[in-house]
Amino acid sequence: MKPGDQELFKVLITHWINHLEDHRAEYVVWSERVAGKYPEVSAEINGAWEIMKAAEGRLMAAKVAFDKDQA
């Protein structure tokens, strides 16, 4: 890592985790909004959110490992 990368990474990984959650409400709104006419689209949005939740878990694990190494 280059000088300053550790501090930048701490900020970025927190942002990435928070950013996923920030969009959750919007996904739910649109999934419900399109569900009546486009149930398959709604299902895909819901499926995408499930994948994103898994990604969020992996990012959290990465953050924990990084923080542990910094202690």
Biopython code that builds the backbone (N, CA, C, O; Angstrom):
import numpy as np
from Bio.PDB.StructureBuilder import StructureBuilder

atoms = [
    (1, "MET", "N", (0.841, -1.181, 0.000)),
    (1, "MET", "CA", (0.000, 0.000, 0.000)),
    (1, "MET", "C", (0.883, 1.241, 0.000)),
    (1, "MET", "O", (1.972, 1.257, 0.574)),
    (2, "LYS", "N", (0.388, 2.260, -0.650)),
    (2, "LYS", "CA", (1.098, 3.536, -0.680)),
    (2, "LYS", "C", (0.809, 4.315, 0.604)),
    (2, "LYS", "O", (-0.176, 4.045, 1.291)),
    (3, "PRO", "N", (1.670, 5.282, 0.923)),
    (3, "PRO", "CA", (1.398, 6.117, 2.096)),
    (3, "PRO", "C", (0.009, 6.762, 1.989)),
    (3, "PRO", "O", (-0.364, 7.289, 0.941)),
    (4, "GLY", "N", (-0.725, 6.711, 3.062)),
    (4, "GLY", "CA", (-2.059, 7.292, 3.096)),
    (4, "GLY", "C", (-3.168, 6.342, 2.675)),
    (4, "GLY", "O", (-4.345, 6.626, 2.898)),
    (5, "ASP", "N", (-2.807, 5.215, 2.068)),
    (5, "ASP", "CA", (-3.825, 4.271, 1.600)),
    (5, "ASP", "C", (-4.640, 3.671, 2.742)),
    (5, "ASP", "O", (-5.836, 3.425, 2.588)),
    (6, "GLN", "N", (-4.005, 3.436, 3.877)),
    (6, "GLN", "CA", (-4.729, 2.822, 4.991)),
    (6, "GLN", "C", (-5.851, 3.730, 5.479)),
    (6, "GLN", "O", (-6.969, 3.270, 5.712)),
    (7, "GLU", "N", (-5.558, 5.003, 5.632)),
    (7, "GLU", "CA", (-6.589, 5.943, 6.077)),
    (7, "GLU", "C", (-7.693, 6.074, 5.029)),
    (7, "GLU", "O", (-8.877, 6.113, 5.365)),
    (8, "LEU", "N", (-7.299, 6.142, 3.769)),
    (8, "LEU", "CA", (-8.283, 6.239, 2.692)),
    (8, "LEU", "C", (-9.157, 4.994, 2.657)),
    (8, "LEU", "O", (-10.373, 5.093, 2.494)),
    (9, "PHE", "N", (-8.547, 3.824, 2.808)),
    (9, "PHE", "CA", (-9.313, 2.583, 2.788)),
    (9, "PHE", "C", (-10.333, 2.545, 3.918)),
    (9, "PHE", "O", (-11.467, 2.115, 3.710)),
    (10, "LYS", "N", (-9.945, 2.989, 5.114)),
    (10, "LYS", "CA", (-10.882, 3.010, 6.243)),
    (10, "LYS", "C", (-12.115, 3.847, 5.911)),
    (10, "LYS", "O", (-13.239, 3.471, 6.246)),
    (11, "VAL", "N", (-11.900, 4.966, 5.261)),
    (11, "VAL", "CA", (-13.017, 5.834, 4.875)),
    (11, "VAL", "C", (-13.851, 5.169, 3.777)),
    (11, "VAL", "O", (-15.080, 5.153, 3.845)),
    (12, "LEU", "N", (-13.176, 4.624, 2.776)),
    (12, "LEU", "CA", (-13.882, 4.038, 1.640)),
    (12, "LEU", "C", (-14.722, 2.828, 2.031)),
    (12, "LEU", "O", (-15.879, 2.724, 1.623)),
    (13, "ILE", "N", (-14.165, 1.925, 2.806)),
    (13, "ILE", "CA", (-14.926, 0.711, 3.123)),
    (13, "ILE", "C", (-16.152, 1.047, 3.959)),
    (13, "ILE", "O", (-17.205, 0.431, 3.794)),
    (14, "THR", "N", (-16.024, 2.012, 4.849)),
    (14, "THR", "CA", (-17.185, 2.452, 5.625)),
    (14, "THR", "C", (-18.226, 3.072, 4.696)),
    (14, "THR", "O", (-19.423, 2.822, 4.842)),
    (15, "HIS", "N", (-17.775, 3.868, 3.757)),
    (15, "HIS", "CA", (-18.685, 4.484, 2.782)),
    (15, "HIS", "C", (-19.397, 3.414, 1.959)),
    (15, "HIS", "O", (-20.608, 3.495, 1.752)),
    (16, "TRP", "N", (-18.658, 2.421, 1.491)),
    (16, "TRP", "CA", (-19.265, 1.368, 0.677)),
    (16, "TRP", "C", (-20.354, 0.641, 1.450)),
    (16, "TRP", "O", (-21.427, 0.367, 0.912)),
    (17, "ILE", "N", (-20.081, 0.331, 2.702)),
    (17, "ILE", "CA", (-21.062, -0.370, 3.540)),
    (17, "ILE", "C", (-22.297, 0.503, 3.738)),
    (17, "ILE", "O", (-23.424, 0.039, 3.566)),
    (18, "ASN", "N", (-22.085, 1.748, 4.095)),
    (18, "ASN", "CA", (-23.208, 2.659, 4.327)),
    (18, "ASN", "C", (-23.990, 2.927, 3.050)),
    (18, "ASN", "O", (-25.214, 3.054, 3.083)),
    (19, "HIS", "N", (-23.298, 3.012, 1.943)),
    (19, "HIS", "CA", (-23.941, 3.319, 0.667)),
    (19, "HIS", "C", (-24.934, 2.225, 0.269)),
    (19, "HIS", "O", (-26.007, 2.518, -0.257)),
    (20, "LEU", "N", (-24.578, 0.987, 0.517)),
    (20, "LEU", "CA", (-25.505, -0.104, 0.212)),
    (20, "LEU", "C", (-26.802, 0.054, 0.999)),
    (20, "LEU", "O", (-27.894, -0.075, 0.446)),
    (21, "GLU", "N", (-26.675, 0.330, 2.271)),
    (21, "GLU", "CA", (-27.859, 0.466, 3.118)),
    (21, "GLU", "C", (-28.674, 1.701, 2.741)),
    (21, "GLU", "O", (-29.902, 1.692, 2.827)),
    (22, "ASP", "N", (-27.984, 2.761, 2.324)),
    (22, "ASP", "CA", (-28.684, 3.985, 1.930)),
    (22, "ASP", "C", (-29.689, 3.729, 0.807)),
    (22, "ASP", "O", (-30.738, 4.370, 0.744)),
    (23, "HIS", "N", (-29.362, 2.796, -0.070)),
    (23, "HIS", "CA", (-30.226, 2.535, -1.217)),
    (23, "HIS", "C", (-31.330, 1.521, -0.938)),
    (23, "HIS", "O", (-32.246, 1.372, -1.747)),
    (24, "ARG", "N", (-31.259, 0.832, 0.175)),
    (24, "ARG", "CA", (-32.217, -0.227, 0.460)),
    (24, "ARG", "C", (-33.659, 0.263, 0.392)),
    (24, "ARG", "O", (-34.497, -0.375, -0.245)),
    (25, "ALA", "N", (-33.953, 1.368, 1.030)),
    (25, "ALA", "CA", (-35.327, 1.881, 1.051)),
    (25, "ALA", "C", (-35.811, 2.182, -0.364)),
    (25, "ALA", "O", (-36.970, 1.933, -0.696)),
    (26, "GLU", "N", (-34.934, 2.710, -1.183)),
    (26, "GLU", "CA", (-35.300, 3.020, -2.565)),
    (26, "GLU", "C", (-35.610, 1.744, -3.350)),
    (26, "GLU", "O", (-36.554, 1.715, -4.140)),
    (27, "TYR", "N", (-34.827, 0.702, -3.138)),
    (27, "TYR", "CA", (-35.084, -0.575, -3.812)),
    (27, "TYR", "C", (-36.444, -1.130, -3.409)),
    (27, "TYR", "O", (-37.199, -1.616, -4.251)),
    (28, "VAL", "N", (-36.750, -1.055, -2.119)),
    (28, "VAL", "CA", (-38.030, -1.570, -1.625)),
    (28, "VAL", "C", (-39.187, -0.803, -2.261)),
    (28, "VAL", "O", (-40.155, -1.406, -2.723)),
    (29, "VAL", "N", (-39.089, 0.509, -2.284)),
    (29, "VAL", "CA", (-40.148, 1.338, -2.874)),
    (29, "VAL", "C", (-40.384, 0.948, -4.328)),
    (29, "VAL", "O", (-41.525, 0.751, -4.746)),
    (30, "TRP", "N", (-39.314, 0.837, -5.089)),
    (30, "TRP", "CA", (-39.480, 0.536, -6.508)),
    (30, "TRP", "C", (-39.893, -0.905, -6.751)),
    (30, "TRP", "O", (-40.630, -1.186, -7.697)),
    (31, "SER", "N", (-39.440, -1.801, -5.930)),
    (31, "SER", "CA", (-39.869, -3.187, -6.059)),
    (31, "SER", "C", (-41.381, -3.287, -5.856)),
    (31, "SER", "O", (-42.075, -3.971, -6.608)),
    (32, "GLU", "N", (-41.874, -2.600, -4.837)),
    (32, "GLU", "CA", (-43.315, -2.605, -4.574)),
    (32, "GLU", "C", (-44.081, -1.863, -5.671)),
    (32, "GLU", "O", (-45.175, -2.276, -6.054)),
    (33, "ARG", "N", (-43.513, -0.780, -6.167)),
    (33, "ARG", "CA", (-44.189, 0.027, -7.174)),
    (33, "ARG", "C", (-44.377, -0.732, -8.487)),
    (33, "ARG", "O", (-45.413, -0.594, -9.137)),
    (34, "VAL", "N", (-43.396, -1.523, -8.876)),
    (34, "VAL", "CA", (-43.488, -2.238, -10.153)),
    (34, "VAL", "C", (-44.117, -3.620, -10.019)),
    (34, "VAL", "O", (-44.430, -4.257, -11.025)),
    (35, "ALA", "N", (-44.304, -4.091, -8.789)),
    (35, "ALA", "CA", (-44.738, -5.474, -8.563)),
    (35, "ALA", "C", (-46.059, -5.820, -9.244)),
    (35, "ALA", "O", (-46.204, -6.919, -9.780)),
    (36, "GLY", "N", (-47.016, -4.906, -9.230)),
    (36, "GLY", "CA", (-48.322, -5.206, -9.815)),
    (36, "GLY", "C", (-48.259, -5.489, -11.304)),
    (36, "GLY", "O", (-48.837, -6.468, -11.776)),
    (37, "LYS", "N", (-47.572, -4.653, -12.036)),
    (37, "LYS", "CA", (-47.502, -4.796, -13.489)),
    (37, "LYS", "C", (-46.321, -5.657, -13.935)),
    (37, "LYS", "O", (-46.393, -6.336, -14.959)),
    (38, "TYR", "N", (-45.242, -5.626, -13.165)),
    (38, "TYR", "CA", (-44.021, -6.341, -13.553)),
    (38, "TYR", "C", (-43.495, -7.182, -12.390)),
    (38, "TYR", "O", (-42.458, -6.858, -11.812)),
    (39, "PRO", "N", (-44.195, -8.247, -12.046)),
    (39, "PRO", "CA", (-43.757, -9.042, -10.893)),
    (39, "PRO", "C", (-42.357, -9.627, -11.064)),
    (39, "PRO", "O", (-41.622, -9.786, -10.089)),
    (40, "GLU", "N", (-41.993, -9.947, -12.302)),
    (40, "GLU", "CA", (-40.653, -10.501, -12.518)),
    (40, "GLU", "C", (-39.574, -9.446, -12.277)),
    (40, "GLU", "O", (-38.478, -9.765, -11.814)),
    (41, "VAL", "N", (-39.885, -8.204, -12.590)),
    (41, "VAL", "CA", (-38.939, -7.112, -12.324)),
    (41, "VAL", "C", (-38.793, -6.923, -10.818)),
    (41, "VAL", "O", (-37.684, -6.759, -10.309)),
    (42, "SER", "N", (-39.903, -6.946, -10.122)),
    (42, "SER", "CA", (-39.878, -6.832, -8.667)),
    (42, "SER", "C", (-39.041, -7.949, -8.051)),
    (42, "SER", "O", (-38.245, -7.709, -7.143)),
    (43, "ALA", "N", (-39.225, -9.161, -8.545)),
    (43, "ALA", "CA", (-38.462, -10.300, -8.029)),
    (43, "ALA", "C", (-36.969, -10.122, -8.290)),
    (43, "ALA", "O", (-36.146, -10.475, -7.446)),
    (44, "GLU", "N", (-36.620, -9.583, -9.440)),
    (44, "GLU", "CA", (-35.205, -9.354, -9.754)),
    (44, "GLU", "C", (-34.602, -8.285, -8.841)),
    (44, "GLU", "O", (-33.466, -8.419, -8.388)),
    (45, "ILE", "N", (-35.362, -7.231, -8.575)),
    (45, "ILE", "CA", (-34.882, -6.194, -7.650)),
    (45, "ILE", "C", (-34.660, -6.806, -6.270)),
    (45, "ILE", "O", (-33.640, -6.554, -5.628)),
    (46, "ASN", "N", (-35.615, -7.607, -5.823)),
    (46, "ASN", "CA", (-35.475, -8.254, -4.517)),
    (46, "ASN", "C", (-34.284, -9.209, -4.499)),
    (46, "ASN", "O", (-33.556, -9.284, -3.509)),
    (47, "GLY", "N", (-34.092, -9.931, -5.588)),
    (47, "GLY", "CA", (-32.943, -10.827, -5.686)),
    (47, "GLY", "C", (-31.632, -10.070, -5.675)),
    (47, "GLY", "O", (-30.655, -10.503, -5.064)),
    (48, "ALA", "N", (-31.616, -8.935, -6.355)),
    (48, "ALA", "CA", (-30.412, -8.102, -6.365)),
    (48, "ALA", "C", (-30.098, -7.619, -4.953)),
    (48, "ALA", "O", (-28.936, -7.587, -4.547)),
    (49, "TRP", "N", (-31.129, -7.248, -4.212)),
    (49, "TRP", "CA", (-30.899, -6.786, -2.842)),
    (49, "TRP", "C", (-30.323, -7.905, -1.981)),
    (49, "TRP", "O", (-29.455, -7.657, -1.144)),
    (50, "GLU", "N", (-30.793, -9.122, -2.179)),
    (50, "GLU", "CA", (-30.251, -10.250, -1.414)),
    (50, "GLU", "C", (-28.753, -10.422, -1.696)),
    (50, "GLU", "O", (-27.968, -10.674, -0.783)),
    (51, "ILE", "N", (-28.376, -10.287, -2.947)),
    (51, "ILE", "CA", (-26.957, -10.386, -3.314)),
    (51, "ILE", "C", (-26.173, -9.235, -2.685)),
    (51, "ILE", "O", (-25.055, -9.425, -2.205)),
    (52, "MET", "N", (-26.761, -8.054, -2.692)),
    (52, "MET", "CA", (-26.088, -6.892, -2.118)),
    (52, "MET", "C", (-25.932, -7.035, -0.605)),
    (52, "MET", "O", (-24.936, -6.584, -0.039)),
    (53, "LYS", "N", (-26.916, -7.662, 0.053)),
    (53, "LYS", "CA", (-26.783, -7.908, 1.494)),
    (53, "LYS", "C", (-25.612, -8.848, 1.759)),
    (53, "LYS", "O", (-24.864, -8.667, 2.720)),
    (54, "ALA", "N", (-25.463, -9.853, 0.898)),
    (54, "ALA", "CA", (-24.329, -10.766, 1.049)),
    (54, "ALA", "C", (-23.015, -10.011, 0.831)),
    (54, "ALA", "O", (-22.041, -10.227, 1.552)),
    (55, "ALA", "N", (-22.996, -9.133, -0.157)),
    (55, "ALA", "CA", (-21.802, -8.323, -0.413)),
    (55, "ALA", "C", (-21.508, -7.424, 0.783)),
    (55, "ALA", "O", (-20.350, -7.236, 1.157)),
    (56, "GLU", "N", (-22.554, -6.875, 1.374)),
    (56, "GLU", "CA", (-22.377, -6.029, 2.550)),
    (56, "GLU", "C", (-21.727, -6.824, 3.685)),
    (56, "GLU", "O", (-20.849, -6.318, 4.383)),
    (57, "GLY", "N", (-22.164, -8.058, 3.857)),
    (57, "GLY", "CA", (-21.566, -8.915, 4.879)),
    (57, "GLY", "C", (-20.089, -9.164, 4.621)),
    (57, "GLY", "O", (-19.281, -9.173, 5.550)),
    (58, "ARG", "N", (-19.743, -9.364, 3.360)),
    (58, "ARG", "CA", (-18.334, -9.578, 3.009)),
    (58, "ARG", "C", (-17.518, -8.309, 3.245)),
    (58, "ARG", "O", (-16.384, -8.375, 3.720)),
    (59, "LEU", "N", (-18.096, -7.157, 2.912)),
    (59, "LEU", "CA", (-17.398, -5.893, 3.170)),
    (59, "LEU", "C", (-17.208, -5.672, 4.668)),
    (59, "LEU", "O", (-16.158, -5.200, 5.104)),
    (60, "MET", "N", (-18.227, -6.016, 5.449)),
    (60, "MET", "CA", (-18.109, -5.891, 6.907)),
    (60, "MET", "C", (-16.988, -6.789, 7.427)),
    (60, "MET", "O", (-16.202, -6.379, 8.281)),
    (61, "ALA", "N", (-16.920, -8.017, 6.909)),
    (61, "ALA", "CA", (-15.864, -8.937, 7.329)),
    (61, "ALA", "C", (-14.487, -8.384, 6.955)),
    (61, "ALA", "O", (-13.534, -8.509, 7.723)),
    (62, "ALA", "N", (-14.391, -7.782, 5.787)),
    (62, "ALA", "CA", (-13.126, -7.175, 5.369)),
    (62, "ALA", "C", (-12.754, -6.024, 6.299)),
    (62, "ALA", "O", (-11.590, -5.872, 6.672)),
    (63, "LYS", "N", (-13.739, -5.221, 6.669)),
    (63, "LYS", "CA", (-13.485, -4.093, 7.570)),
    (63, "LYS", "C", (-13.020, -4.584, 8.934)),
    (63, "LYS", "O", (-12.079, -4.036, 9.509)),
    (64, "VAL", "N", (-13.675, -5.615, 9.448)),
    (64, "VAL", "CA", (-13.287, -6.171, 10.748)),
    (64, "VAL", "C", (-11.850, -6.691, 10.690)),
    (64, "VAL", "O", (-11.060, -6.436, 11.599)),
    (65, "ALA", "N", (-11.516, -7.414, 9.631)),
    (65, "ALA", "CA", (-10.161, -7.952, 9.492)),
    (65, "ALA", "C", (-9.134, -6.825, 9.390)),
    (65, "ALA", "O", (-8.060, -6.898, 9.986)),
    (66, "PHE", "N", (-9.472, -5.790, 8.635)),
    (66, "PHE", "CA", (-8.569, -4.651, 8.488)),
    (66, "PHE", "C", (-8.390, -3.935, 9.821)),
    (66, "PHE", "O", (-7.269, -3.624, 10.225)),
    (67, "ASP", "N", (-9.510, -3.677, 10.501)),
    (67, "ASP", "CA", (-9.452, -2.988, 11.796)),
    (67, "ASP", "C", (-8.647, -3.798, 12.810)),
    (67, "ASP", "O", (-7.881, -3.239, 13.595)),
    (68, "LYS", "N", (-8.825, -5.111, 12.787)),
    (68, "LYS", "CA", (-8.097, -5.983, 13.708)),
    (68, "LYS", "C", (-6.592, -5.881, 13.452)),
    (68, "LYS", "O", (-5.794, -5.851, 14.389)),
    (69, "ASP", "N", (-6.221, -5.830, 12.190)),
    (69, "ASP", "CA", (-4.808, -5.733, 11.831)),
    (69, "ASP", "C", (-4.222, -4.380, 12.231)),
    (69, "ASP", "O", (-3.021, -4.269, 12.476)),
    (70, "GLN", "N", (-5.070, -3.354, 12.296)),
    (70, "GLN", "CA", (-4.605, -2.008, 12.634)),
    (70, "GLN", "C", (-4.444, -1.804, 14.138)),
    (70, "GLN", "O", (-3.799, -0.851, 14.574)),
    (71, "ALA", "N", (-5.033, -2.703, 14.930)),
    (71, "ALA", "CA", (-5.008, -2.543, 16.395)),
    (71, "ALA", "C", (-3.641, -2.833, 16.978)),
    (71, "ALA", "O", (-3.455, -2.744, 18.191)),
]
sb = StructureBuilder()
sb.init_structure("model")
sb.init_model(0)
sb.init_chain("A")
sb.init_seg("    ")
for serial, (resi, resn, name, xyz) in enumerate(atoms, 1):
    if name == "N":
        sb.init_residue(resn, " ", resi, " ")
    sb.init_atom(name, np.array(xyz, "f"), 0.0, 1.0, " ", f" {name:<3s}", serial, name[0])
structure = sb.get_structure()
